[in-house]
């Protein structure tokens, strides 16, 4: 029988048992690394470190490890040292090789499956060490058990020699040195700040443990951070609130242990208008929340309303405070440790254990009620903030209704300055939010009106970091953006109604342009966050220079490109080349703006992505909030990265 041909590729009709592949050992990991570490990009690369550190954290949870050292060595080699018991080195009864070798070469092998090795563990799947080994060009394992030093060398998950004794010692612990495999990862460069954020998180979640992170890659600039917090998640809340103004000095800390499960909650209110809640289960960050976070939120709302009614702060005729009201300005950490965690969702970021909800709910309801009764002045200050949030929410509702009625009376309900596109297919359409009328004029003339809309903005807009939602409605700078996008704002936001698939911020490449981009990003992050989370926001990249000689023109986006094009156009005869520095978008005629910045075939767009909402919250608070000192520190730390500064 002849093979069928599809897309010039022969298709074999014979599908039988010979075509069923069985990947032995760690082959599956190398064949499909994304299944085990999420991706082969930066996230997956850093995940290798987390897997090894998590093993040491589990030793700490079991009460046997007090210090973990993480070193980034030259060549982006990672070394993790802990002072735990050391991986068992005896011969495994089933596999017939050292137990340590089993852990590093066989998937789903470890002491975390109910065999008594660990009561509580983050790495419940048991693939961590073996996956890191499989995806490393080389890995050296050293184990100290109080008597001997054991050593074994691996290359891409394989070993030639068995685990062997290389010395004697009275110490205990495990040392892992590994080099990520460049055959697997396109870039094996580790980011110090990314590792620092995760390791600091672990140090907060495990009060008393010491984690030391050191970067040795630059011998002239060795960087070290010692992470050691006796206050645990209470210190975590203080750290998250360091750029804000707390309403009460000490974070509230509550803890409870019940039927082998433990819950901890730390919370502190500040004078901002936004909430930050981070939840964890067995030290794993549950980015999508889950039963423990639901229990926390429900109990918090009940406590406030019960307290308000009991102390006559809420009258019988008053509405109950909503969840949003009582969480305004809240920073909280919710952490549970369970014998067997059950995770839901595609990314395993949501806790599903039903017992976690009543555990946390009961802890918060009882504990916070007691705290409020014992600290009436703090309770009153927090309660007043929630009442003000409720009033602002009501004011925002009235302003929203007024804005809607006004829009209906206006022609089409769209902003007057919006130059709309003809297409209504939001998978194709895009809107350019452009700084200034002159640039807006060039953009309107140069665009492809079938799918590109233009909305010019003029002047500085409202800094929403210092304003509640009720101040946004009716704002002449922000409401045209909201109206044009058509998907609503705040709790009314519905992305299905968005009129444009791409929202492109196009501002001048100067300080004022950067300020406008930051103000718009702050607004989108605070009141239209799903737009950022689902990748709808972009930055246009206009060129900085026009390099030309006669009719030959090049557009340069960096100083390096400018110099390169200058040499190219000058040629061997070193002819005169002219360079024009664009100070603003308005200096470009419509054809130039289309060719360099708006034509999908030639333009460069920067997609705004949200990897860490808490980190983003902190950055916006630093840049746009009231506190000057954190902003000064941020500028001093990042000044060296500035390339184009207007003088």
DOTIVO-146778 format. One record per residue (C-alpha): residue number from 1; x, y, z. Coordinates in steps of 0.2 Angstrom, whole numbers. Example, Ala and Ser with C-alpha at 12.3 -4.5 7.8 and 13.67 -1.06 7.14 Angstrom:
% residues 2
   num       x       y       z
     1      62     -22      39
     2      68      -5      36
//
This chain:
% residues 647
   num       x       y       z
     1       0       0       0
     2       7      17      -5
     3      10      30       9
     4      -2      45       8
     5       6      62       6
     6       0      77      17
     7      10      94      16
     8      23      85       5
     9      26      73      20
    10      23      54      18
    11      11      46      31
    12      14      29      36
    13      -3      20      38
    14       5       5      48
    15       2      10      66
    16       7      -5      77
    17      15     -10      93
    18      32      -7      85
    19      29      12      85
    20      25      13     104
    21      40      21     112
    22      45      18     130
    23      57      31     137
    24      69      23     149
    25      75      31     165
    26      77      50     163
    27      76      50     144
    28      58      56     146
    29      64      72     156
    30      76      76     142
    31      64      73     128
    32      50      83     136
    33      58      95     149
    34      43     107     149
    35      32      93     157
    36      43      93     173
    37      50     111     175
    38      37     121     165
    39      48     128     151
    40      66     128     145
    41      66     147     147
    42      72     157     162
    43      58     151     173
    44      63     133     170
    45      81     137     172
    46      78     144     189
    47      66     130     194
    48      81     119     194
    49      88     128     209
    50      72     128     218
    51      70     109     217
    52      87     107     226
    53      83     120     239
    54      66     113     242
    55      74      97     247
    56      84     106     260
    57      69     115     266
    58      60      99     268
    59      74      94     280
    60      72     110     289
    61      53     106     291
    62      58      89     298
    63      68      98     311
    64      86      93     305
    65      92     108     294
    66      96     125     300
    67     107     133     286
    68     106     132     267
    69     120     140     256
    70     116     144     238
    71     131     149     227
    72     131     155     209
    73     149     151     203
    74     158     156     188
    75     150     149     172
    76     133     149     180
    77     136     133     190
    78     125     132     205
    79     131     125     222
    80     118     121     236
    81     124     115     253
    82     113     111     268
    83     117     104     285
    84     103      92     286
    85     105      73     289
    86     112      69     272
    87     103      58     259
    88     103      40     264
    89     118      31     256
    90     114      13     260
    91     109       0     247
    92      91       2     242
    93      82     -15     245
    94      73     -15     228
    95      85      -6     216
    96     101     -14     223
    97     111       3     222
    98     114      17     234
    99      98      26     240
   100     106      42     235
   101     109      36     218
   102      91      31     217
   103      85      48     222
   104      96      56     208
   105      92      44     194
   106      74      37     196
   107      59      48     194
   108      46      47     208
   109      59      42     221
   110      61      50     238
   111      56      51     256
   112      40      60     253
   113      27      47     250
   114      21      43     267
   115      35      31     272
   116      39      41     287
   117      54      51     280
   118      44      68     280
   119      28      73     288
   120      26      89     278
   121      34      92     262
   122      34     104     248
   123      41      93     234
   124      27      80     235
   125      30      73     217
   126      47      66     221
   127      54      71     204
   128      65      86     209
   129      83      79     211
   130      82      67     197
   131      75      80     185
   132      89      92     189
   133     101      78     186
   134      93      74     169
   135      94      92     164
   136     112      96     169
   137     127      94     159
   138     136      88     175
   139     131      86     193
   140     142      82     208
   141     133      75     223
   142     142      75     240
   143     134      67     256
   144     141      68     274
   145     132      57     286
   146     143      60     302
   147     155      46     298
   148     160      46     280
   149     160      58     265
   150     152      50     250
   151     153      56     232
   152     146      53     215
   153     148      62     198
   154     134      62     185
   155     133      68     167
   156     116      72     159
   157     109      60     172
   158     121      45     169
   159     135      39     180
   160     150      28     177
   161     155      25     195
   162     144      20     210
   163     143      31     225
   164     160      30     234
   165     168      35     250
   166     181      49     248
   167     184      53     266
   168     179      54     284
   169     169      67     294
   170     159      71     309
   171     148      83     299
   172     131      79     291
   173     123      87     276
   174     121      87     257
   175     131      97     244
   176     125      97     226
   177     135     106     212
   178     126     106     195
   179     128     115     178
   180     112     117     168
   181     114     109     151
   182     115     121     136
   183     108     107     125
   184      92     110     135
   185      92     128     139
   186      95     142     126
   187     102     153     140
   188     110     146     156
   189     113     163     164
   190     105     165     181
   191      97     181     187
   192     103     185     205
   193      87     195     210
   194      75     181     204
   195      84     169     215
   196      85     181     229
   197      66     184     229
   198      62     166     229
   199      75     162     243
   200      69     176     254
   201      51     170     252
   202      57     153     259
   203      67     161     273
   204      51     170     278
   205      40     155     277
   206      52     145     288
   207      55     156     303
   208      73     154     310
   209      81     145     295
   210      96     154     288
   211      98     155     269
   212     114     163     262
   213     114     167     243
   214     131     172     236
   215     135     177     218
   216     154     174     214
   217     153     177     195
   218     161     193     195
   219     177     191     207
   220     178     210     209
   221     160     212     214
   222     155     197     224
   223     137     200     230
   224     130     191     246
   225     113     191     255
   226     110     183     272
   227      91     179     274
   228      87     175     292
   229      70     180     299
   230      65     174     317
   231      48     183     314
   232      43     172     300
   233      28     178     290
   234      26     192     301
   235      43     199     295
   236      37     194     277
   237      22     207     279
   238      34     220     286
   239      45     217     271
   240      31     219     259
   241      25     235     267
   242      42     243     268
   243      37     255     254
   244      20     259     262
   245      13     268     277
   246       6     256     289
   247     -10     260     299
   248      -4     250     314
   249      14     247     319
   250      15     228     322
   251       8     216     310
   252      -6     204     317
   253       0     186     318
   254     -12     171     321
   255      -8     153     321
   256     -17     136     324
   257     -13     118     323
   258     -27     105     321
   259     -27      87     317
   260      -9      87     311
   261     -12     103     300
   262      -5     120     304
   263     -11     137     298
   264      -2     154     300
   265      -9     171     295
   266       0     188     296
   267      -8     204     291
   268      -6     223     292
   269     -15     237     285
   270      -8     252     276
   271     -15     269     269
   272     -15     263     251
   273     -30     258     241
   274     -25     241     235
   275     -23     223     243
   276      -9     211     242
   277     -12     194     248
   278       0     180     246
   279      -5     162     250
   280       6     146     252
   281       3     128     255
   282      19     118     261
   283      30     133     256
   284      23     132     238
   285      16     149     232
   286      -2     146     227
   287      -3     160     214
   288     -22     155     210
   289     -27     155     229
   290     -38     140     234
   291     -47     134     249
   292     -35     142     262
   293     -37     159     254
   294     -55     158     252
   295     -57     153     271
   296     -46     169     275
   297     -56     181     265
   298     -73     175     271
   299     -68     175     289
   300     -61     193     287
   301     -77     200     280
   302     -87     192     294
   303     -76     198     307
   304     -77     216     301
   305     -96     216     300
   306     -99     207     316
   307     -87     219     325
   308     -96     234     317
   309    -113     228     322
   310    -108     224     340
   311    -100     241     343
   312    -113     251     334
   313    -101     257     321
   314    -113     250     308
   315    -131     254     310
   316    -146     243     306
   317    -149     252     290
   318    -132     252     284
   319    -126     240     271
   320    -113     226     276
   321     -95     230     271
   322     -90     220     256
   323     -74     209     254
   324     -66     223     244
   325     -70     236     257
   326     -62     226     271
   327     -47     222     261
   328     -43     239     255
   329     -25     243     260
   330     -22     225     267
   331      -6     216     265
   332      -7     198     271
   333       2     181     271
   334      -8     165     272
   335       2     149     275
   336      -4     131     278
   337       6     116     281
   338      -3     100     277
   339       2      81     277
   340      -4      79     259
   341      -7      94     248
   342     -19      93     233
   343     -17     106     220
   344     -29     110     206
   345     -27     120     190
   346     -16     119     175
   347      -1     126     184
   348      -5     117     200
   349      -6     135     208
   350     -23     132     217
   351     -25     122     234
   352     -39     110     234
   353     -39     103     251
   354     -56     105     259
   355     -50     104     277
   356     -39     120     274
   357     -54     131     272
   358     -62     128     289
   359     -45     128     297
   360     -40     145     291
   361     -58     152     293
   362     -59     147     311
   363     -42     154     315
   364     -45     171     307
   365     -63     173     314
   366     -58     168     332
   367     -41     176     332
   368     -45     193     324
   369     -61     195     334
   370     -50     193     350
   371     -37     204     343
   372     -49     218     340
   373     -57     217     357
   374     -40     218     365
   375     -34     232     353
   376     -49     244     351
   377     -39     259     344
   378     -31     248     330
   379     -48     240     327
   380     -57     257     325
   381     -43     264     313
   382     -44     249     302
   383     -63     249     302
   384     -64     268     298
   385     -53     264     282
   386     -65     251     277
   387     -80     262     280
   388     -71     275     269
   389     -68     262     256
   390     -87     258     256
   391     -91     276     254
   392     -79     278     239
   393     -86     262     231
   394    -104     270     232
   395     -97     286     225
   396     -88     277     211
   397    -105     268     207
   398    -114     285     206
   399    -100     292     195
   400    -100     277     184
   401    -119     278     181
   402    -117     297     178
   403    -104     293     165
   404    -114     280     157
   405    -129     292     155
   406    -118     305     148
   407    -110     293     136
   408    -127     288     129
   409    -132     306     126
   410    -116     309     116
   411    -114     303      98
   412    -109     285      98
   413    -103     286     115
   414     -85     286     110
   415     -72     300     114
   416     -72     314     102
   417     -53     313      98
   418     -54     295      94
   419     -50     291      76
   420     -58     273      75
   421     -54     259      64
   422     -67     251      52
   423     -64     233      58
   424     -74     227      73
   425     -64     210      74
   426     -54     213      91
   427     -42     199      86
   428     -36     210      72
   429     -39     228      79
   430     -27     239      89
   431     -27     256      97
   432     -13     268      98
   433     -13     279     114
   434      -3     293     108
   435       5     307     118
   436       1     324     111
   437     -10     331      97
   438       4     334      84
   439      10     315      86
   440      -8     310      86
   441     -10     320      69
   442       4     311      61
   443      -2     294      68
   444     -20     297      61
   445     -13     301      44
   446       0     287      43
   447     -10     273      50
   448     -19     259      42
   449     -37     264      46
   450     -44     247      43
   451     -37     240      59
   452     -28     254      68
   453     -37     267      79
   454     -28     282      87
   455     -32     290     103
   456     -22     306     107
   457     -19     311     125
   458     -13     328     130
   459      -5     334     147
   460      -2     323     162
   461     -15     312     168
   462     -21     307     186
   463      -9     297     196
   464     -21     283     202
   465      -8     276     215
   466     -14     291     226
   467     -33     290     221
   468     -48     279     223
   469     -59     273     208
   470     -72     286     211
   471     -59     299     206
   472     -56     290     189
   473     -74     292     183
   474     -76     308     175
   475     -57     311     174
   476     -54     320     157
   477     -38     311     154
   478     -42     293     159
   479     -61     291     154
   480     -58     293     135
   481     -46     278     137
   482     -59     268     147
   483     -73     273     135
   484     -63     269     119
   485     -58     251     125
   486     -76     247     129
   487     -73     233     142
   488     -77     243     158
   489     -66     246     173
   490     -63     239     191
   491     -76     226     196
   492     -86     229     180
   493     -72     224     168
   494     -76     212     155
   495     -62     207     143
   496     -75     199     131
   497     -81     217     127
   498     -64     224     123
   499     -64     233     106
   500     -45     231     102
   501     -34     216     104
   502     -19     227     106
   503     -17     242     117
   504      -1     251     111
   505       6     265     121
   506      16     277     110
   507      25     291     119
   508      41     301     116
   509      58     293     120
   510      61     306     134
   511      58     308     152
   512      40     315     149
   513      36     300     138
   514      43     288     151
   515      32     297     164
   516      16     295     153
   517      20     277     150
   518      22     274     169
   519       6     283     173
   520      -4     273     160
   521       4     257     166
   522      -1     261     184
   523     -19     264     179
   524     -20     248     169
   525     -12     238     183
   526     -23     245     197
   527     -40     246     188
   528     -39     235     172
   529     -26     222     178
   530     -33     208     166
   531     -27     218     151
   532      -9     216     158
   533     -11     198     164
   534     -18     192     147
   535      -5     202     136
   536     -15     216     129
   537      -3     230     133
   538      11     235     122
   539      24     249     120
   540      28     256     103
   541      47     258      99
   542      49     274      89
   543      67     276      82
   544      79     288      91
   545      89     293      76
   546      87     296      57
   547     104     292      48
   548     104     298      30
   549     115     302      16
   550     106     309       1
   551      91     297      -2
   552      98     283       8
   553      90     283      25
   554      92     271      40
   555      82     272      56
   556      92     268      72
   557      84     263      88
   558     100     263      98
   559     116     273      98
   560     125     257      92
   561     114     256      77
   562     117     274      74
   563     135     272      73
   564     134     256      63
   565     123     264      50
   566     134     280      49
   567     149     269      45
   568     138     259      32
   569     132     275      23
   570     149     284      24
   571     157     269      14
   572     175     268       9
   573     176     286       4
   574     170     292      21
   575     156     303      14
   576     147     315      25
   577     132     307      34
   578     119     317      43
   579     111     311      59
   580      94     318      66
   581      90     314      84
   582      71     313      86
   583      66     323     101
   584      47     318      99
   585      35     308      89
   586      28     325      82
   587      45     327      72
   588      41     313      61
   589      29     314      46
   590      15     302      44
   591      25     291      31
   592      40     290      43
   593      29     286      58
   594      21     272      48
   595      37     265      41
   596      46     264      58
   597      34     262      72
   598      16     257      65
   599      19     245      50
   600      17     227      57
   601      30     222      44
   602      44     233      51
   603      39     239      69
   604      45     233      85
   605      33     231      99
   606      37     227     117
   607      24     216     126
   608      20     221     144
   609      20     205     154
   610      16     202     172
   611      27     188     180
   612      25     193     198
   613      10     204     204
   614      18     207     221
   615      34     213     214
   616      24     224     202
   617      14     231     216
   618      30     236     225
   619      37     244     210
   620      22     255     207
   621      21     260     225
   622      39     265     225
   623      38     275     209
   624      21     283     211
   625      17     282     230
   626      20     295     243
   627      36     289     251
   628      51     298     245
   629      65     287     253
   630      61     271     244
   631      60     281     227
   632      77     288     230
   633      85     271     234
   634      77     264     218
   635      84     278     208
   636     102     276     215
   637     101     257     213
   638      95     258     195
   639     104     274     189
   640     118     264     181
   641     106     256     169
   642     100     272     161
   643     106     274     143
   644      96     289     136
   645      94     303     149
   646      87     320     143
   647      98     335     149
//
